Amino acid sequence: MLVLLILGLLFLLLGFILILGQRYLIEKTDGKRRIERIEIDNTNPIIKYRTLLGIFSTILGVLCIINYTIY
C-alpha cells in the first residue's frame, strides 16, 4: 500500500512541474537565479492540453494520497 503514497507524490510533483514549468522560467545570470513569468499564448491548443494534464495529475495525486490514508 506504500505504492499509493509514492504514486500520489509523483503525480503531485508531475502536476506542479507541468503547471509551473510553462508559466515560469528560471534563468541563471551572474551566478544568481532569477524567476521570470512567461507570457502565455492561450490560443495554442498544446498549452491548454498541458494545463489540463497538470490539473488532472494534481487531482489524481491528491486522490492517491487520500486513498492511502483511508486504507
SEPA-166366 format. One record per residue: residue number from 0; x, y, z of N, C-alpha, C in turn; chain. Coordinates in Angstrom, 2 decimals, m for minus. Layout:
// SEPA-166366
SITE  num     n.xx     n.yy     n.zz    ca.xx    ca.yy    ca.zz     c.xx     c.yy     c.zz  cadena
SITE  NUM        X        Y        Z        X        Y        Z        X        Y        Z       A
...
This chain:
// SEPA-166366
SITE  num     n.xx     n.yy     n.zz    ca.xx    ca.yy    ca.zz     c.xx     c.yy     c.zz  cadena
SITE    0     0.81    m1.20     0.00     0.00     0.00     0.00     0.86     1.26     0.00       A
SITE    1     2.13     1.11     0.29     3.02     2.27     0.25     3.18     2.78    m1.18       A
SITE    2     2.86     1.92    m2.13     2.96     2.29    m3.54     1.99     3.44    m3.86       A
SITE    3     0.80     3.43    m3.24    m0.17     4.50    m3.48     0.36     5.85    m3.01       A
SITE    4     1.06     5.85    m1.89     1.63     7.10    m1.39     2.71     7.62    m2.33       A
SITE    5     3.56     6.71    m2.80     4.63     7.11    m3.72     4.05     7.59    m5.04       A
SITE    6     3.04     6.88    m5.56     2.39     7.31    m6.80     1.71     8.66    m6.62       A
SITE    7     1.07     8.86    m5.49     0.42    10.13    m5.22     1.41    11.28    m5.20       A
SITE    8     2.53    11.08    m4.55     3.56    12.13    m4.51     4.15    12.39    m5.89       A
SITE    9     4.35    11.34    m6.66     4.88    11.52    m8.02     3.90    12.25    m8.93       A
SITE   10     2.60    11.92    m8.80     1.60    12.62    m9.60     1.50    14.09    m9.19       A
SITE   11     1.59    14.37    m7.88     1.59    15.76    m7.43     2.78    16.52    m8.00       A
SITE   12     3.94    15.90    m7.93     5.15    16.54    m8.44     5.04    16.78    m9.94       A
SITE   13     4.55    15.79   m10.67     4.37    15.94   m12.12     3.39    17.06   m12.45       A
SITE   14     2.31    17.13   m11.70     1.32    18.18   m11.95     1.88    19.57   m11.70       A
SITE   15     2.62    19.73   m10.60     3.19    21.04   m10.31     4.27    21.41   m11.32       A
SITE   16     5.04    20.45   m11.77     6.07    20.74   m12.77     5.43    21.15   m14.10       A
SITE   17     4.36    20.46   m14.49     3.68    20.81   m15.75     3.06    22.20   m15.69       A
SITE   18     2.43    22.52   m14.57     1.75    23.82   m14.47     2.76    24.95   m14.32       A
SITE   19     3.71    24.80   m13.41     4.66    25.88   m13.16     5.73    25.98   m14.24       A
SITE   20     6.03    24.87   m14.92     7.06    24.88   m15.95     6.70    25.69   m17.17       A
SITE   21     5.41    25.82   m17.44     5.02    26.60   m18.60     4.68    28.03   m18.23       A
SITE   22     4.61    28.35   m16.97     4.29    29.72   m16.54     5.52    30.51   m16.11       A
SITE   23     6.57    29.82   m15.67     7.75    30.50   m15.15     9.01    29.95   m15.82       A
SITE   24    10.03    30.80   m15.91    11.32    30.44   m16.48    12.40    30.80   m15.46       A
SITE   25    13.28    29.86   m15.17    14.37    30.10   m14.25    15.63    30.35   m15.06       A
SITE   26    16.20    31.54   m14.91    17.42    31.91   m15.61    18.55    32.11   m14.60       A
SITE   27    19.74    31.71   m15.00    20.90    31.91   m14.15    21.80    32.95   m14.81       A
SITE   28    21.92    34.11   m14.17    22.77    35.17   m14.68    23.66    35.66   m13.56       A
SITE   29    24.93    35.77   m13.85    25.94    36.24   m12.89    25.93    35.42   m11.60       A
SITE   30    25.70    34.14   m11.71    25.72    33.27   m10.55    24.46    33.34    m9.70       A
SITE   31    23.47    34.10   m10.12    22.21    34.21    m9.38    21.08    33.66   m10.23       A
SITE   32    20.11    33.10    m9.57    18.95    32.57   m10.28    17.80    33.57   m10.20       A
SITE   33    17.16    33.77   m11.34    16.01    34.66   m11.40    14.82    33.88   m11.93       A
SITE   34    13.67    34.13   m11.35    12.44    33.51   m11.81    11.64    34.57   m12.55       A
SITE   35    11.37    34.30   m13.82    10.62    35.24   m14.64     9.31    34.61   m15.08       A
SITE   36     8.28    35.42   m15.10     6.98    34.96   m15.57     6.95    35.03   m17.10       A
SITE   37     6.44    33.98   m17.72     6.37    33.90   m19.18     4.97    34.32   m19.62       A
SITE   38     4.91    35.11   m20.68     3.62    35.48   m21.26     3.10    34.27   m22.04       A
SITE   39     1.87    33.86   m21.77     1.31    32.64   m22.34     0.33    32.98   m23.45       A
SITE   40     0.46    32.26   m24.57    m0.47    32.38   m25.68    m1.56    31.33   m25.50       A
SITE   41    m2.75    31.75   m25.07    m3.83    30.80   m24.76    m4.52    30.24   m26.00       A
SITE   42    m4.18    30.74   m27.17    m4.80    30.20   m28.38    m4.15    28.89   m28.83       A
SITE   43    m2.97    28.59   m28.31    m2.26    27.38   m28.69    m2.90    26.18   m27.97       A
SITE   44    m3.35    25.17   m28.71    m4.00    24.03   m28.04    m3.05    23.18   m27.19       A
SITE   45    m1.77    23.23   m27.47    m0.82    22.45   m26.67    m0.71    23.02   m25.26       A
SITE   46    m0.78    24.34   m25.14    m0.73    24.98   m23.83    m1.95    24.57   m23.00       A
SITE   47    m3.12    24.56   m23.63    m4.33    24.14   m22.93    m4.24    22.68   m22.52       A
SITE   48    m3.70    21.85   m23.38    m3.56    20.42   m23.09    m2.62    20.20   m21.91       A
SITE   49    m1.49    20.92   m21.89    m0.54    20.75   m20.79    m1.12    21.25   m19.47       A
SITE   50    m1.89    22.33   m19.52    m2.52    22.84   m18.30    m3.54    21.83   m17.77       A
SITE   51    m4.37    21.30   m18.64    m5.35    20.29   m18.21    m4.68    19.02   m17.70       A
SITE   52    m3.59    18.63   m18.33    m2.84    17.46   m17.88    m2.23    17.70   m16.50       A
SITE   53    m1.74    18.90   m16.25    m1.19    19.24   m14.94    m2.26    19.23   m13.87       A
SITE   54    m3.44    19.78   m14.18    m4.54    19.78   m13.21    m5.00    18.36   m12.93       A
SITE   55    m5.14    17.55   m13.98    m5.55    16.15   m13.80    m4.53    15.38   m12.97       A
SITE   56    m3.26    15.60   m13.23    m2.22    14.90   m12.49    m2.22    15.30   m11.02       A
SITE   57    m2.45    16.58   m10.73    m2.51    17.04    m9.35    m3.70    16.43    m8.62       A
SITE   58    m4.85    16.41    m9.26    m6.04    15.82    m8.64    m5.84    14.33    m8.41       A
SITE   59    m5.26    13.64    m9.37    m5.00    12.22    m9.22    m4.03    11.95    m8.08       A
SITE   60    m3.02    12.79    m7.92    m2.08    12.65    m6.81    m2.75    12.84    m5.47       A
SITE   61    m3.62    13.83    m5.36    m4.34    14.06    m4.11    m5.24    12.88    m3.79       A
SITE   62    m5.93    12.35    m4.79    m6.80    11.20    m4.56    m6.01     9.96    m4.15       A
SITE   63    m4.82     9.76    m4.72    m3.98     8.63    m4.32    m3.55     8.76    m2.86       A
SITE   64    m3.20     9.96    m2.44    m2.78    10.16    m1.06    m3.97     9.98    m0.11       A
SITE   65    m5.15    10.47    m0.48    m6.34    10.26     0.35    m6.66     8.77     0.45       A
SITE   66    m6.55     8.07    m0.68    m6.80     6.62    m0.66    m5.79     5.91     0.25       A
SITE   67    m4.55     6.35     0.25    m3.54     5.74     1.12    m3.87     5.97     2.59       A
SITE   68    m4.32     7.18     2.93    m4.60     7.47     4.33    m5.85     6.78     4.82       A
SITE   69    m6.85     6.57     3.94    m8.09     5.89     4.36    m7.85     4.40     4.56       A
SITE   70    m7.14     3.79     3.64    m6.90     2.35     3.75    m5.55     2.14     4.30       A
